[in-house]
Every structure is written in C-alpha cells, then in structure tokens.
Amino acid sequence: MEVNREKLCTGKADVNADSAYHCSTCHDDEEWSSTSRGRAKSRSLSASPALGSTKEFRRTRSLHGPCPVTTFGPKACMLQNPKAIMHIQDPASQRLTWNKPPKSVLVIKKIRDASLLQPFKELCVYLTEVNNMIVYVEKKVLEDPAIANDDNFGPVKKKFCTFREDYDDISNQIDFIICLGGDGTLLYASSLFQGSVPPVMAFHLGSLGFLTPFNFENFQSQVTQVIEGNAALVLRSRLKVKVVKEHREKMTVQNGIEENGVAPTNIEKEVGKQIMQYQVLNEVVVDRGPSSYLSNVDVFLDGHLITTVQGDGVIVSTPTGSTAYAAAAGASMIHPNVPAIMITPICPHSLSFRPIVVPAGVELKIMLSPDARNTAWVSFDGRKRQEICHGDSISITTSCYPLPSICFQDPVSDWFESLAECLHWNVRKKQNNFVEEE
C-alpha cells in the first residue's frame, strides 16, 4: 500500500488521477497506512474502474453502501448536498469518546418493578460515592415506598437531582444515560430527548431485552469502561414526526327553518392549525382505532401519492423498530446501521400489499383518504395516542438526532445475539448427517 502511495505522488498527473479514484471526503483526514483493529481505514466505495492493471478495485468495509461523495469515472462525481441526513460509515469505526470527562448521568428505572430496587440502589451508590458523579432520577422513582422509607439509602438520595417528565428540560445537563429495565425503558429514555441524545447504556432487567445488551452482574467494570470512553456505539436512527391538525371549534348556526320546529345545527369551523412534533425510535402506527370499519389512509412519498392503505392500518418504522411491531406484522428485520424507513401494512385488504423499504432521506406524508368512512388514530412508540381527522396530516422523515446506544461487543455481534436469544431467529434442531458406511 505504501508502494502504491509513492507511485501516486510522483507526478501531478498521477495525483489528479488518484483524486478521481478515491473519495476525497473519506481520505482527507486519513492516511492510507493508518489502521484500525488491524485493518485498513478506507471507508469509501469507489465506483470508478481501475486505472491500471496494477491497481485493484477498492471496496469499502462498510456494510451499507457508498460514501455520500463518490466519483464515477475520471470526471463524474456525486453533487454535494448540504442537507445530507447522515454519513454512512463502517459500523466497526463507531466508537465512543469524550471531549471532557462525564460528570452527570441519568438513571432511568422501570417503575412498578420491585425486583429493580436493589440494582437501582447499588448502581446509584457506585455512581455517587465511587465515581463522584451527579445522578439525575425522575421524581416519581423516589416516591416508591421501598426507596422513601430506606434510611440507609437516605444519604445517597439527598445527592440526587430530580426532574419531572414534560415539565423539566434536562437535555443539556446529561452526559450519558443508564437504563435499568427492558426495551420500553430505552424507548422512554428516547422520548425525553427531542434533540440530541446522550449515549445510552441499557442493562437487561426487563421482559424481552432486545435493545438492552448488558447484564447487571458485573456492572462496575462495564460502567467504568464507558466512563473511560472504551466502548462501541450503534447509532439508532429516529423518525422526526410532525402532526398538523386543523383546530376546530363547535359553534351553533341557524339553519333557516327554526320556525318550523327544527333545532339549530351544530357545525365545526376551522379556526387555525395545531402543530406537534415528536422524535420516534421504533415506529409510528396509524390504525383504525375503535371503529369497526377498515382504515383508509393515503400515503405520499416526497409529495407523490404512492398508495392507499385499506386495512387495519400502517406502520412506519425505523430499522430499530423493524424487530418490534413491524416484524409481528410480517416485515423483514433490518440492522440498525442501515439508513432506511420501512412501511408495513397491518392486515391489508389486499394479498399483494407487501412491506416495502424506502431511503432514509425521503419524506412520507399520511392523511385520511377523502372518502374514508371513519377517522384514524396515531401513536408514537406506543405513546401520545391521538385521533386523526379529515384535513389532518402526519409528516415523517429520518431525524438528524439518532440515539447512540452503547454496545456490549459491537453493532453486528450484539444484533445477531439479540436475534438468537430474544426472538429465537432460525433456532432449530440440526439435520442428522449420513452415517458413513465401512
């Protein structure tokens, strides 16, 4: 590799040729000879042909496609877009580092679970007394009688900083997050941060634990590694959702025939718009709600009507959410490093309606069809459920604020381990081999 580099630097023509062969964005900050984990640090997928018989066609180690700035042949290249949502990179290169040593940590505990009280206390004592960190906890957690009446835990509890959901903004005060519980605890942690999310370390103390790779037995050494910055990350993309509702108020209008004994008519008048925004980690679910009729919603992609969903509803999910509700509805499972959005119908009234995957950069818009018989309902990661009426719209795209989840090993190993342990993916008895005859 060093020999090739010397050849390319011998003349100006060779340098220009090299610029057409390699992605400048990927190689500006990297030396060819630098290594990571014993492998070359090349990140780009060069789509140009080899410039000579001595050069090989270089491919990336990334699993998920080319670099955003790529050259095609000697003169063509990808137009740079300042609105790029994410930079695709090798999952093995995603590692945690700290600009300054972390000082504050948010501990989120699954509520109404007595089995988590002792782990919660042990973790908080370790963080406050051993690591001298500022611990944030939700106020309702400390209202548990087992914690409030524990005199031994009192001195530690006095050091806590408390907050209330939907009232206190802690987004700029938390260095990293520790979750004690199941997948729902991680989803709740995501909902607390509508902007940038601190790194999340999730311990498996719940029911399923697909998103929680850490065991609590040796939590001291694992937390110490995270504080020291020795950990791998998986960036779980989130959905940015904007709900626009026509604000209506009921008012009484004379119908002109009141003298004949007919009562006045109540109508709804549009008096403005109500806009709500959410950051969603798993999925946005639009369903028919309590109605017995099929839901009838139109799905637009970048302003173009692509289909009308007639059935029980539709799921718009991230790759992280592909192993949740979407998988139960028949969708494929997507690794969280794949930049994509999945559209999955719920019990569609069409045998040919299969789940589809669209690029992460598109904007989806969901509205009630003009001839829909009833309204629809929408929920975001199973929360904030609300009714959608005619004229309302739901806009969905990939958020620029992913959730950085700390890995136990690495993004690929953790994901396949969760598939096997939690979902029993492709777990079966092996076929017997033939017995060799003597």
Secondary structure by P-SEA (a helix, b strand, c coil): caaaaaaaaccaaaaaaaaaaccccccccccccccccccccccccccccccccccccccccccccccccccccccccccccccccccccccccbbbbbcccccbbbbbcccccccaaaaaaaaaaaaccccbbbbbbbccccccccccccccaaaaaaabbbbbcccccccccccbbbbcccaaaaaaaaaaccccccbbbbcccccccccccccccaaaaaaaaaaaccccccbbbbbbbbbbbcbbbbbbbbcccccccccbbbbbbbcbbbbbbbbbccccccccccccccbbbbbbcccccccccccccccccccccccccccccbbbbbcccccbbbbbbcccccccbbbbbbcccbbbbbbccccccbbbbbbccccbbbbbccccbbbbccccccccccccccaaaaaaaaaacccccccccccccccccc
